[in-house]
């Protein structure tokens, strides 16, 4: 049963109750019994209309293996999530502290949890960098944002070494540093945020730490910081980077961008052309080292809260710590609405990205969306390597982690880039081109799957453009619109694949012509192959309609009973879509009356217009029939002592045809493989020969009968078309299957 979503209509949750919810959610996650489900329209409307009221705010790591909502089995609206590499306030002071002050103040959350995780790349990197620098007795220089992040985490590594001893194994030091870093972040919040300090002091808010164990899925809850009592006496009011001592001085900054000094709803919307100009000018200031943007004053923050945001642009960028978007565009708070994930993609984040942009362009009135990739993108490099490895190995393996799933999703972009470049490119060139291709792919995804965004673009109220941020120069290369924009504006798809739901068919829908039925089968199989199935969302109303109105399947399928070939799943079909007949070997042999009679019922009484006979690779029944056939050619004759023997004997005719076509020297496997295909047509031919009803409907064009083979390894269905003997067989005079005549 779907959980209820939390909104402002719900009372605030006490810290101890919030912790109980987190523990219980993690227990469900570990046991593989999650209860949180996707939201429905009512829930999403409640979250929008009533507003969010999360019971907990969490600072976690951006590592794709630690998805916090999943780890705590949380519903949308439950937890307010802040993430960056290393779950730290380093290089994100204003963002993290300000966000938590907003969550515990405006949203009323009473629990803050800082969550690290085992094998954290950022913390391990910082520990290793610290130990290496200490070994060489040299000062570490910083040449990029990532190195700066690792350097600023050095105090964590230093404390870990002090705790563990100088001779401790580096791996153990790094593992301990993960815990030290959790408390380091908690201490930063207590030291530099007066609002959070006051709420903790009064008991209104609780701050605790935890470590998520990648190996087990369990969260180790570690409680409060040992220094909490001491830090509650701090008098610090702002994080260092937001003070004059941190380089912020009075009188700096660009001209006021609105009546309150920052953009709010009190200001008019910025046209797309002007917004793009602002981004270009801001990036130029950043590139030459002359930024003007300042942190918001108390009055500005109050205006942003009271008046509400009105960003001039929305940017979908990469989560890479070297590409901080507000910094790259020298933007003020309130200027840009930022969405980020590894690879600046909609892959594995469709609803989040598309829904967020629909909100920004629709509700907030932004006129420009910029999809921004960047050079040296690790996600794209990994996806390209995944694609090349898949090519070399002849196929892709199943994803074993969230990261592998993301890279496999992005590898399709690398395949497209390779096709565009042609032969002769090296891997570096391919990665570089894939970065641009991925920008356009994300833009095209938005245009294809969002009706609201398409409508805004068509009306001239929105521009969607792309760009690539060059880490080496600091400059953004603006790529403009997608070349496919005009074509994609004609799309009629209104939801991303992962959010779409299929309707059910009943008798009120009427018969579906066979070309459309075949199209549905092909589209459903394609969704199944790529792991983007959308069937199965069946409501009680749908079930009642199927009972009350009756079934009207668009296709009848004769398939094999093999458990590896579940037909509804293979075609991503809803209940009521396909009328399924199955037996070992997808044959009419020894099931003539049952199969033919059932099919006549489907085509006659239910009025279906499409019949598909589906075999599959590595079919055990066909292999057995092939062995039976080959044994008949030897000295020993097969004995028919049970029903299975008779079934294989009947199917051996097909194996005999395959053997004759292949000629002498064909292996048993070769014969069986061809026999799978011949058996499909053998079944079709039987139906045409022995059913006047089916024959008549096929001859008149009312019904189509085709064959296919399901590949167990790839998931693809190879559609074989009609039987070569159809034209002759529709003239047959046979009226009944042999066993019934």
C-alpha positions as CSV (number, residue, x, y, z in Angstrom):
1,X,0.0,0.0,0.0
2,X,1.4,3.4,-0.9
3,X,2.5,5.5,2.0
4,X,1.1,9.0,2.7
5,X,3.3,11.9,1.9
6,X,4.2,14.5,4.5
7,X,3.0,18.1,3.9
8,X,2.6,21.2,6.0
9,X,-0.8,19.8,6.9
10,X,1.1,17.4,9.2
11,X,2.5,18.3,12.6
12,X,6.2,18.6,13.1
13,X,8.0,15.4,14.0
14,X,10.0,15.2,17.2
15,X,13.7,14.3,16.8
16,X,13.3,11.0,18.6
17,X,10.3,10.1,16.3
18,X,12.2,11.2,13.2
19,X,15.2,8.9,14.2
20,X,12.7,6.0,14.7
21,X,11.4,6.6,11.2
22,X,15.0,6.7,9.8
23,X,15.9,3.5,11.6
24,X,12.8,1.6,10.5
25,X,13.2,2.8,6.9
26,X,16.8,1.6,6.8
27,X,15.8,-1.8,8.3
28,X,13.3,-2.2,5.5
29,X,15.9,-1.3,2.9
30,X,18.4,-3.8,4.4
31,X,15.7,-6.6,4.4
32,X,14.7,-5.7,0.8
33,X,11.2,-5.0,1.8
34,X,10.7,-1.3,1.0
35,X,7.3,0.3,1.6
36,X,7.8,3.7,-0.1
37,X,6.3,3.7,-3.5
38,X,6.1,6.2,-6.4
39,X,3.8,9.1,-5.8
40,X,0.5,9.4,-7.5
41,X,-1.2,12.5,-8.9
42,X,-3.0,13.2,-5.6
43,X,0.2,12.9,-3.5
44,X,2.2,15.1,-5.9
45,X,-0.6,17.7,-5.9
46,X,-0.6,17.7,-2.1
47,X,3.2,18.2,-2.0
48,X,2.8,21.2,-4.4
49,X,-0.4,22.7,-2.9
50,X,0.3,22.2,0.8
51,X,4.1,22.4,0.6
52,X,6.9,20.3,2.1
53,X,7.4,19.5,5.8
54,X,10.3,17.0,5.9
55,X,10.8,15.3,9.3
56,X,14.6,15.2,8.8
57,X,17.3,17.1,7.0
58,X,20.3,15.0,5.9
59,X,23.7,16.0,4.7
60,X,25.1,13.0,2.7
61,X,27.7,12.2,0.1
62,X,27.1,12.6,-3.6
63,X,28.4,9.0,-4.1
64,X,25.9,7.3,-6.4
65,X,26.1,4.1,-4.3
66,X,24.5,6.0,-1.3
67,X,21.0,7.2,-2.5
68,X,19.6,8.6,0.7
69,X,15.9,8.4,0.0
70,X,16.4,4.7,-1.0
71,X,18.7,3.9,2.0
72,X,16.0,5.2,4.4
73,X,13.0,4.0,2.3
74,X,11.7,7.5,2.4
75,X,8.7,9.0,0.5
76,X,9.0,12.3,-1.3
77,X,8.4,14.9,1.3
78,X,10.1,12.9,4.1
79,X,13.7,14.1,4.0
80,X,15.4,17.3,2.9
81,X,18.6,16.0,1.3
82,X,21.8,17.9,0.8
83,X,24.6,16.0,-0.9
84,X,28.2,16.7,-2.1
85,X,31.4,14.7,-2.3
86,X,32.4,13.9,1.2
87,X,29.2,15.1,3.0
88,X,31.1,18.2,4.0
89,X,30.6,22.0,4.4
90,X,34.0,22.5,2.8
91,X,33.5,24.6,-0.4
92,X,29.8,24.6,0.2
93,X,29.5,26.5,3.4
94,X,26.8,29.0,2.5
95,X,24.9,26.3,0.5
96,X,24.9,23.7,3.3
97,X,24.4,26.0,6.3
98,X,21.9,28.2,4.6
99,X,19.9,25.2,3.3
100,X,19.8,23.7,6.8
101,X,18.8,27.0,8.4
102,X,15.9,27.1,5.8
103,X,14.9,23.5,6.5
104,X,14.9,23.8,10.3
105,X,13.4,27.3,10.2
106,X,11.0,27.7,7.3
107,X,10.1,24.0,6.9
108,X,10.1,23.2,10.6
109,X,12.3,20.1,10.6
110,X,13.6,19.1,14.0
111,X,16.2,16.5,13.1
112,X,19.5,16.9,11.2
113,X,21.5,13.8,10.3
114,X,25.0,14.0,8.8
115,X,25.7,10.7,7.0
116,X,29.0,9.5,5.8
117,X,29.6,6.2,4.1
118,X,32.3,3.5,4.0
119,X,34.8,3.5,1.1
120,X,34.1,7.3,0.6
121,X,36.3,8.4,-2.4
122,X,36.5,12.0,-1.2
123,X,37.6,11.2,2.3
124,X,39.9,8.4,1.2
125,X,41.4,10.7,-1.3
126,X,41.9,13.4,1.3
127,X,43.5,11.0,3.7
128,X,45.9,9.6,1.1
129,X,46.8,13.1,-0.1
130,X,47.5,14.2,3.5
131,X,49.6,11.1,4.2
132,X,51.5,11.5,0.9
133,X,52.2,15.2,1.6
134,X,53.3,14.4,5.2
135,X,55.6,11.7,3.9
136,X,57.3,14.1,1.5
137,X,57.2,17.0,4.0
138,X,55.9,19.4,1.3
139,X,53.0,21.8,0.9
140,X,50.3,20.7,-1.5
141,X,49.4,23.1,-4.2
142,X,45.9,23.4,-5.7
143,X,45.3,23.7,-9.4
144,X,41.6,22.7,-9.6
145,X,38.4,22.6,-7.5
146,X,38.8,18.9,-6.7
147,X,42.3,19.4,-5.2
148,X,41.0,22.3,-3.2
149,X,38.2,20.1,-1.8
150,X,40.7,17.4,-0.8
151,X,43.1,19.9,0.7
152,X,40.3,21.4,2.9
153,X,39.5,17.9,4.2
154,X,43.1,17.5,5.4
155,X,42.1,18.4,9.0
156,X,39.9,15.4,9.0
157,X,42.8,13.2,7.9
158,X,45.1,14.8,10.5
159,X,42.6,14.1,13.3
160,X,42.2,10.5,12.1
161,X,46.0,10.0,12.2
162,X,46.1,11.5,15.7
163,X,43.4,9.1,16.9
164,X,44.8,6.0,15.3
165,X,48.6,6.6,15.7
166,X,51.3,7.4,13.1
167,X,52.0,3.8,12.3
168,X,48.4,2.8,11.5
169,X,47.8,1.3,8.1
170,X,46.6,4.0,5.6
171,X,43.4,2.0,4.8
172,X,42.5,2.0,8.5
173,X,43.3,5.7,8.8
174,X,41.0,6.5,5.8
175,X,38.2,4.3,7.2
176,X,38.4,6.1,10.6
177,X,38.5,9.5,8.8
178,X,35.0,8.8,7.4
179,X,33.6,8.9,11.0
180,X,35.8,11.8,11.9
181,X,34.5,13.7,8.9
182,X,30.9,13.2,10.0
183,X,31.5,14.9,13.3
184,X,33.7,17.5,11.6
185,X,30.6,18.5,9.5
186,X,28.4,18.6,12.6
187,X,30.9,20.7,14.5
188,X,31.1,23.2,11.6
189,X,27.3,23.6,11.6
190,X,27.2,24.2,15.4
191,X,30.2,26.6,15.2
192,X,29.1,28.7,12.3
193,X,25.3,28.9,12.4
194,X,23.7,30.9,15.2
195,X,20.1,29.8,14.2
196,X,21.0,26.1,14.3
197,X,22.9,26.5,17.5
198,X,20.0,28.2,19.2
199,X,17.6,25.5,18.1
200,X,19.9,22.8,19.3
201,X,20.4,24.6,22.6
202,X,16.7,24.9,23.2
203,X,16.0,21.3,22.3
204,X,14.0,22.2,19.3
205,X,16.5,20.6,16.9
206,X,18.8,17.5,17.2
207,X,22.0,17.0,15.2
208,X,23.4,13.5,15.0
209,X,25.9,11.6,12.8
210,X,25.8,8.2,11.1
211,X,27.8,6.1,8.6
212,X,26.2,4.1,5.8
213,X,27.9,0.8,5.2
214,X,28.0,0.1,1.5
215,X,28.7,-3.6,2.1
216,X,25.7,-4.4,4.3
217,X,23.3,-1.5,3.5
218,X,23.0,-0.8,7.3
219,X,23.3,2.7,8.7
220,X,25.4,2.9,11.9
221,X,23.9,5.7,14.0
222,X,26.6,7.5,16.0
223,X,24.7,10.1,18.0
224,X,25.8,13.6,18.8
225,X,29.2,15.2,18.3
226,X,31.4,14.7,21.4
227,X,32.0,18.5,21.2
228,X,28.4,19.6,21.1
229,X,28.3,21.1,24.6
230,X,31.4,23.1,24.0
231,X,30.3,24.3,20.6
232,X,26.9,25.5,21.8
233,X,28.8,28.4,23.4
234,X,30.2,29.6,20.1
235,X,29.5,33.2,19.0
236,X,30.2,32.7,15.3
237,X,27.5,34.1,13.1
238,X,28.5,33.1,9.5
239,X,30.7,30.6,7.8
240,X,34.2,31.9,7.0
241,X,33.6,32.4,3.2
242,X,30.7,34.6,3.9
243,X,32.6,37.1,6.2
244,X,34.9,40.0,5.5
245,X,37.7,37.9,6.9
246,X,36.9,35.3,4.2
247,X,37.3,37.9,1.5
248,X,33.8,39.4,1.5
249,X,34.0,43.2,1.8
250,X,31.4,45.9,1.8
251,X,30.6,47.9,-1.3
252,X,31.4,45.2,-3.8
253,X,29.1,43.5,-6.3
254,X,27.2,44.2,-9.5
255,X,24.3,46.7,-9.7
256,X,21.2,45.5,-7.9
257,X,19.4,42.9,-10.0
258,X,16.1,43.7,-8.4
259,X,14.2,45.9,-6.1
260,X,15.6,43.9,-3.1
261,X,19.2,43.5,-4.5
262,X,18.5,39.9,-5.6
263,X,16.0,38.5,-8.0
264,X,12.7,37.8,-6.5
265,X,9.1,37.6,-7.7
266,X,8.9,41.3,-7.2
267,X,11.0,41.6,-10.4
268,X,9.8,41.1,-14.0
269,X,10.7,37.9,-15.8
270,X,13.9,38.0,-17.8
271,X,13.6,37.2,-21.5
272,X,15.6,34.2,-22.7
273,X,18.0,36.3,-24.8
274,X,18.8,38.6,-21.8
275,X,19.2,35.6,-19.5
276,X,21.7,34.0,-21.9
277,X,23.6,37.3,-22.0
278,X,23.7,37.4,-18.2
279,X,25.1,33.9,-18.2
280,X,27.8,34.7,-20.8
281,X,28.8,37.9,-19.0
282,X,29.0,36.1,-15.6
283,X,31.1,33.3,-17.1
284,X,33.5,35.8,-18.6
285,X,34.0,37.5,-15.3
286,X,34.7,34.1,-13.7
287,X,37.1,33.1,-16.5
288,X,39.2,36.2,-16.1
289,X,39.2,36.0,-12.3
290,X,37.1,39.1,-11.7
291,X,33.8,37.9,-10.1
292,X,31.3,40.4,-8.7
293,X,28.7,38.2,-7.2
294,X,28.3,38.5,-3.4
295,X,26.6,36.5,-0.8
296,X,23.2,37.7,0.1
297,X,22.8,40.0,3.1
298,X,20.3,39.3,5.8
299,X,17.8,41.6,4.1
300,X,18.4,39.9,0.8
301,X,17.8,36.5,2.3
302,X,14.6,37.7,4.0
303,X,13.4,39.1,0.6
304,X,14.2,35.7,-1.1
305,X,12.1,33.9,1.5
306,X,9.3,36.4,1.7
307,X,9.0,37.3,-2.0
308,X,9.9,33.9,-3.4
309,X,12.5,33.0,-6.1
310,X,12.3,34.1,-9.7
311,X,15.5,32.7,-11.3
312,X,16.3,34.1,-14.7
313,X,17.6,30.6,-15.9
314,X,17.5,27.0,-15.0
315,X,20.7,25.0,-15.5
316,X,21.0,21.2,-15.7
317,X,24.7,20.5,-15.0
318,X,27.1,17.8,-13.8
319,X,27.6,17.1,-10.1
320,X,31.4,17.2,-10.7
321,X,32.9,19.3,-7.9
322,X,35.1,21.1,-10.4
323,X,32.0,22.6,-12.1
324,X,30.2,24.7,-9.5
325,X,27.5,26.4,-11.6
326,X,26.8,29.4,-9.5
327,X,30.5,30.2,-9.4
328,X,31.1,29.4,-13.1
329,X,28.4,32.0,-14.0
330,X,29.3,34.4,-11.1
331,X,25.6,34.3,-10.1
332,X,23.9,35.8,-7.1
333,X,21.5,33.7,-4.9
334,X,18.2,33.8,-6.7
335,X,19.7,34.0,-10.2
336,X,19.8,30.4,-11.4
337,X,17.8,27.3,-10.6
338,X,20.4,24.5,-10.5
339,X,19.9,20.8,-11.1
340,X,23.0,18.6,-11.0
341,X,23.8,14.9,-11.3
342,X,26.7,12.9,-12.6
343,X,26.7,13.3,-16.4
344,X,24.1,16.1,-16.6
345,X,21.6,13.6,-17.8
346,X,18.0,12.5,-17.5
347,X,19.1,8.9,-17.4
348,X,18.0,7.4,-14.1
349,X,16.6,10.7,-12.9
350,X,13.8,11.4,-15.4
351,X,11.0,12.5,-13.1
352,X,13.4,14.5,-10.9
353,X,15.0,16.5,-13.8
354,X,11.9,16.9,-16.0
355,X,9.6,17.7,-13.2
356,X,12.0,20.2,-11.7
357,X,12.4,22.0,-15.0
358,X,8.7,22.1,-15.6
359,X,8.4,23.7,-12.1
360,X,11.1,26.2,-12.8
361,X,9.8,27.2,-16.3
362,X,6.2,27.0,-15.4
363,X,5.7,28.0,-11.8
364,X,8.8,30.2,-11.4
365,X,8.6,31.7,-14.9
366,X,12.2,31.2,-16.0
367,X,12.6,31.7,-19.8
368,X,15.9,29.8,-20.3
369,X,17.0,26.3,-19.7
370,X,20.7,25.5,-20.2
371,X,22.0,21.9,-20.3
372,X,25.7,22.1,-19.4
373,X,28.3,19.4,-19.8
374,X,31.9,19.8,-19.1
375,X,35.3,18.6,-20.4
376,X,37.0,15.7,-18.7
377,X,33.7,14.4,-17.4
378,X,34.3,11.2,-15.4
379,X,30.7,10.0,-15.9
380,X,31.0,10.3,-19.7
381,X,34.5,8.7,-19.7
382,X,33.1,5.8,-17.7
383,X,30.1,5.5,-20.0
384,X,32.3,5.5,-23.0
385,X,34.5,2.7,-21.5
386,X,31.4,0.8,-20.7
387,X,30.2,1.1,-24.3
388,X,33.6,0.0,-25.7
389,X,33.9,-2.9,-23.2
390,X,30.4,-4.0,-24.2
391,X,31.4,-4.0,-27.9
392,X,34.5,-6.0,-27.2
393,X,32.7,-8.5,-25.1
394,X,29.7,-8.8,-27.5
395,X,27.1,-7.7,-24.9
396,X,26.5,-5.8,-21.7
397,X,26.3,-7.3,-18.2
398,X,23.6,-6.6,-15.8
399,X,24.2,-3.5,-13.6
400,X,25.6,-4.5,-10.2
401,X,25.3,-1.0,-8.6
402,X,23.7,2.4,-9.1
403,X,26.9,3.6,-10.7
404,X,27.0,0.8,-13.2
405,X,23.3,1.4,-14.1
406,X,24.0,5.1,-14.7
407,X,27.0,4.3,-16.9
408,X,25.1,1.7,-18.9
409,X,22.3,4.3,-19.5
410,X,24.9,6.8,-20.7
411,X,26.7,4.3,-22.9
412,X,24.0,4.6,-25.5
413,X,25.1,8.2,-25.9
414,X,28.7,7.0,-26.4
415,X,27.4,4.6,-29.1
416,X,25.6,7.5,-30.9
417,X,28.8,9.6,-30.7
418,X,30.9,6.8,-32.1
419,X,28.4,6.4,-35.0
420,X,28.6,10.2,-35.7
421,X,32.4,10.3,-35.7
422,X,32.8,7.2,-37.9
423,X,35.9,5.0,-38.0
424,X,39.4,6.1,-37.1
425,X,38.7,8.0,-33.9
426,X,40.7,7.3,-30.6
427,X,39.1,7.0,-27.2
428,X,40.0,10.6,-26.2
429,X,38.2,12.0,-29.3
430,X,35.2,9.7,-28.6
431,X,34.9,10.9,-25.0
432,X,35.2,14.5,-26.1
433,X,32.4,14.1,-28.7
434,X,30.3,12.1,-26.4
435,X,30.2,15.0,-23.9
436,X,28.6,17.3,-26.6
437,X,26.3,14.5,-27.8
438,X,25.1,14.0,-24.3
439,X,24.2,17.6,-23.9
440,X,22.0,17.4,-27.0
441,X,20.6,14.1,-25.9
442,X,19.5,15.6,-22.6
443,X,17.9,18.6,-24.4
444,X,16.1,16.3,-26.8
445,X,14.9,14.2,-23.9
446,X,13.3,17.3,-22.3
447,X,11.6,18.2,-25.6
448,X,10.4,14.7,-26.3
449,X,8.9,13.8,-23.0
450,X,7.6,17.1,-21.5
451,X,4.4,18.6,-23.0
452,X,4.6,21.7,-20.7
453,X,8.2,22.5,-21.8
454,X,7.2,21.9,-25.5
455,X,4.3,24.2,-25.2
456,X,6.4,27.0,-23.7
457,X,9.1,26.6,-26.4
458,X,6.4,26.7,-29.1
459,X,4.9,29.8,-27.7
460,X,8.3,31.6,-27.5
461,X,8.2,31.7,-23.7
462,X,11.1,29.3,-23.3
463,X,14.5,28.6,-24.8
464,X,16.3,25.3,-24.3
465,X,20.0,25.5,-25.2
466,X,23.2,23.6,-24.5
467,X,26.7,24.3,-23.5
468,X,30.1,22.8,-22.5
469,X,32.2,24.2,-19.6
470,X,35.9,23.8,-20.3
471,X,37.7,23.0,-17.1
472,X,41.0,24.0,-18.6
473,X,40.0,27.6,-19.4
474,X,37.0,28.3,-17.2
475,X,34.9,29.3,-20.2
476,X,31.6,28.0,-21.4
477,X,31.1,27.1,-25.0
478,X,27.5,27.8,-25.8
479,X,26.1,25.3,-28.3
480,X,22.6,26.8,-29.0
481,X,19.5,24.8,-29.6
482,X,19.2,21.1,-30.5
483,X,19.3,20.6,-34.3
484,X,16.3,18.3,-33.7
485,X,14.2,20.9,-31.9
486,X,11.6,21.5,-34.7
487,X,11.1,17.8,-35.2
488,X,10.8,17.1,-31.4
489,X,8.2,19.8,-30.9
490,X,5.8,17.5,-32.8
491,X,6.2,14.9,-30.1
492,X,2.9,13.8,-28.4
493,X,4.6,12.1,-25.4
494,X,3.7,13.7,-22.1
495,X,5.6,11.8,-19.6
496,X,9.2,10.4,-19.2
497,X,9.3,6.6,-19.7
498,X,9.8,5.8,-16.0
499,X,6.7,7.9,-15.0
500,X,4.4,6.8,-17.8
501,X,1.6,4.3,-17.2
502,X,-0.2,2.2,-19.7
503,X,-4.0,2.2,-19.9
504,X,-6.0,-1.1,-19.9
505,X,-8.0,-2.3,-22.8
506,X,-11.7,-3.3,-22.5
507,X,-14.5,-3.9,-24.9
508,X,-15.3,-0.2,-24.7
509,X,-12.1,0.4,-26.7
510,X,-13.2,-1.6,-29.7
511,X,-11.0,-3.8,-31.9
512,X,-7.4,-2.7,-32.6
513,X,-6.2,-3.0,-36.2
514,X,-3.3,-5.4,-36.5
515,X,-0.7,-2.8,-37.6
516,X,-1.3,-0.9,-34.4
517,X,-1.2,-4.1,-32.4
518,X,2.1,-5.2,-33.9
519,X,3.5,-1.7,-33.1
520,X,2.4,-2.1,-29.5
521,X,4.2,-5.4,-29.3
522,X,7.4,-4.0,-30.7
523,X,7.4,-0.9,-28.5
524,X,6.7,-3.0,-25.4
525,X,9.5,-5.4,-26.2
526,X,11.9,-2.4,-26.7
527,X,10.9,-1.1,-23.3
528,X,11.5,-4.5,-21.8
529,X,15.0,-4.8,-23.4
530,X,16.2,-1.5,-22.1
531,X,14.7,-2.1,-18.6
532,X,12.2,0.7,-18.9
533,X,9.0,-1.2,-18.5
534,X,5.9,0.8,-17.6
535,X,3.3,-2.0,-17.2
536,X,2.1,-3.4,-13.9
537,X,0.6,-0.2,-12.5
538,X,-2.9,-1.7,-12.1
539,X,-5.4,0.1,-9.9
540,X,-8.6,-1.4,-8.4
541,X,-10.6,0.6,-10.9
542,X,-8.8,-1.0,-13.8
543,X,-9.4,-4.5,-12.4
544,X,-13.1,-3.7,-11.9
545,X,-13.3,-2.4,-15.5
546,X,-11.8,-5.6,-16.9
547,X,-14.5,-7.6,-15.0
548,X,-17.4,-5.3,-15.8
549,X,-16.6,-4.4,-19.4
550,X,-14.9,-7.6,-20.4
551,X,-11.6,-8.2,-22.2
552,X,-10.6,-7.0,-25.7
553,X,-7.0,-8.2,-26.2
554,X,-5.3,-6.5,-29.1
555,X,-3.2,-9.7,-29.8
556,X,-3.3,-13.4,-29.3
557,X,0.1,-15.1,-28.7
558,X,1.0,-18.7,-28.9
559,X,4.2,-19.1,-27.0
560,X,6.4,-21.6,-25.2
561,X,5.7,-22.6,-21.6
562,X,9.4,-22.1,-20.7
563,X,9.6,-20.0,-17.5
564,X,12.3,-17.8,-19.0
565,X,9.9,-16.4,-21.6
566,X,7.1,-14.7,-19.7
567,X,5.1,-13.2,-22.5
568,X,3.3,-10.4,-20.7
569,X,6.7,-9.3,-19.3
570,X,8.6,-9.6,-22.6
571,X,6.1,-7.3,-24.3
572,X,5.6,-5.0,-21.2
573,X,1.9,-5.6,-21.5
574,X,-1.0,-4.7,-19.2
575,X,-3.7,-7.1,-18.1
576,X,-6.2,-7.3,-20.9
577,X,-3.6,-6.6,-23.6
578,X,-2.7,-10.1,-24.9
579,X,-4.6,-13.4,-25.0
580,X,-1.8,-15.9,-24.1
581,X,-1.7,-19.6,-25.1
582,X,1.4,-21.5,-24.0
583,X,2.7,-25.0,-24.1
584,X,6.1,-26.7,-24.4
585,X,7.4,-25.9,-27.9
586,X,4.7,-23.3,-28.8
587,X,3.1,-26.0,-31.0
588,X,-0.3,-27.4,-32.0
589,X,1.1,-30.9,-31.7
590,X,-0.9,-32.8,-29.1
591,X,-2.9,-29.7,-28.3
592,X,-4.8,-29.2,-31.5
593,X,-8.3,-28.7,-30.2
594,X,-7.1,-26.6,-27.2
595,X,-4.9,-24.2,-29.2
596,X,-7.1,-23.9,-32.3
597,X,-10.3,-23.7,-30.4
598,X,-8.9,-21.1,-28.0
599,X,-7.6,-19.0,-30.8
600,X,-10.9,-19.2,-32.7
601,X,-12.6,-17.9,-29.5
602,X,-10.1,-15.0,-29.3
603,X,-10.5,-14.0,-32.9
604,X,-14.2,-14.6,-33.1
605,X,-15.8,-13.7,-29.8
606,X,-13.1,-11.3,-28.6
607,X,-12.5,-9.8,-32.0
608,X,-8.6,-9.6,-31.8
609,X,-7.0,-8.8,-35.1
610,X,-3.4,-9.9,-34.5
611,X,-1.9,-13.4,-33.9
612,X,1.8,-13.9,-33.0
613,X,3.4,-17.4,-32.8
614,X,6.5,-16.9,-30.7
615,X,9.4,-19.4,-30.3
616,X,12.5,-18.7,-28.3
617,X,16.2,-19.5,-28.4
618,X,17.6,-22.5,-26.5
619,X,14.1,-24.1,-26.5
620,X,14.3,-27.4,-24.5
621,X,11.3,-28.9,-26.3
622,X,13.0,-28.3,-29.7
623,X,16.3,-29.6,-28.4
624,X,14.5,-32.8,-27.2
625,X,12.7,-33.1,-30.6
626,X,16.0,-32.7,-32.4
627,X,17.6,-35.5,-30.3
628,X,14.5,-37.7,-31.0
629,X,14.8,-37.1,-34.7
630,X,18.6,-37.9,-34.8
631,X,18.0,-41.1,-32.8
632,X,15.5,-42.2,-35.4
633,X,18.2,-41.9,-38.1
634,X,20.4,-44.3,-36.1
635,X,20.0,-48.0,-35.3
636,X,18.0,-47.5,-32.1
637,X,14.4,-46.4,-32.5
638,X,13.0,-44.1,-29.8
639,X,10.3,-45.6,-27.6
640,X,7.1,-43.7,-27.0
641,X,6.1,-44.6,-23.4
642,X,4.8,-41.3,-22.1
643,X,3.2,-38.1,-23.2
644,X,6.5,-36.3,-23.4
645,X,7.9,-38.9,-25.8
646,X,4.8,-38.4,-28.0
647,X,5.2,-34.6,-27.9
648,X,8.9,-34.8,-28.9
649,X,8.1,-37.4,-31.6
650,X,5.5,-35.0,-33.1
651,X,8.0,-32.1,-33.0
652,X,10.7,-34.2,-34.6
653,X,9.2,-33.5,-38.0
654,X,10.3,-29.9,-37.7
655,X,13.8,-31.1,-36.7
656,X,13.8,-33.3,-39.8
657,X,13.0,-30.3,-42.0
658,X,15.8,-28.3,-40.4
659,X,18.3,-31.2,-40.9
660,X,17.4,-31.5,-44.6
661,X,17.8,-27.7,-45.2
662,X,21.2,-27.6,-43.5
663,X,22.5,-30.8,-45.2
664,X,25.0,-33.3,-44.1
665,X,27.5,-32.2,-41.5
666,X,25.2,-29.9,-39.5
667,X,25.7,-30.2,-35.8
668,X,22.8,-31.0,-33.4
669,X,22.9,-27.4,-32.1
670,X,22.7,-26.0,-35.6
671,X,19.7,-28.2,-36.4
672,X,17.9,-27.2,-33.1
673,X,18.5,-23.5,-33.7
674,X,17.0,-23.6,-37.2
675,X,14.2,-25.9,-36.0
676,X,13.1,-23.1,-33.6
677,X,12.3,-20.9,-36.5
678,X,10.8,-23.6,-38.7
679,X,8.6,-24.6,-35.8
680,X,7.1,-21.1,-35.6
681,X,6.0,-21.3,-39.2
682,X,5.0,-25.0,-38.7
683,X,2.5,-23.8,-36.1
684,X,1.2,-20.9,-38.2
685,X,0.8,-23.3,-41.2
686,X,-1.2,-25.7,-39.0
687,X,-3.6,-22.9,-37.9
688,X,-4.1,-21.8,-41.5
689,X,-4.6,-25.3,-42.8
690,X,-7.0,-26.6,-40.2
691,X,-9.2,-23.7,-39.1
692,X,-11.7,-22.3,-41.6
693,X,-12.5,-19.4,-39.3
694,X,-8.8,-18.3,-39.0
695,X,-8.3,-19.0,-42.7
696,X,-11.2,-16.8,-43.7
697,X,-10.2,-13.9,-41.5
698,X,-6.6,-14.0,-42.7
699,X,-7.7,-14.2,-46.4
700,X,-10.0,-11.2,-46.0
701,X,-7.2,-9.2,-44.3
702,X,-9.2,-8.9,-41.1
703,X,-6.6,-10.9,-39.1
704,X,-2.8,-11.0,-39.4
705,X,-0.7,-14.0,-38.3
706,X,3.0,-13.6,-37.9
707,X,5.9,-15.3,-36.2
708,X,8.7,-14.3,-33.9
709,X,11.6,-15.6,-31.9
710,X,12.5,-14.3,-28.4
711,X,16.2,-14.2,-27.7
712,X,16.7,-15.3,-24.1
713,X,20.1,-13.6,-23.9
714,X,19.3,-10.2,-25.3
715,X,15.6,-9.9,-24.5
716,X,14.9,-8.9,-28.1
717,X,12.1,-10.4,-30.2
718,X,13.0,-11.0,-33.8
719,X,9.8,-10.5,-35.8
720,X,9.7,-13.0,-38.7
721,X,6.6,-11.8,-40.5
722,X,4.1,-14.1,-42.2
723,X,4.6,-17.8,-43.1
724,X,6.1,-18.3,-46.6
725,X,3.3,-20.8,-47.2
726,X,0.4,-18.4,-46.3
727,X,-0.8,-17.6,-49.8
728,X,-1.1,-21.3,-50.6
729,X,-2.6,-22.4,-47.3
730,X,-5.5,-19.9,-47.2
731,X,-6.9,-21.9,-50.1
732,X,-6.9,-25.1,-48.0
733,X,-10.1,-27.1,-47.7
734,X,-9.4,-28.8,-44.4
735,X,-12.0,-28.0,-41.8
736,X,-10.8,-29.7,-38.6
737,X,-7.5,-30.6,-36.9
738,X,-6.6,-34.3,-37.5
739,X,-7.3,-35.3,-33.9
740,X,-10.8,-33.8,-34.0
741,X,-11.8,-35.0,-37.5
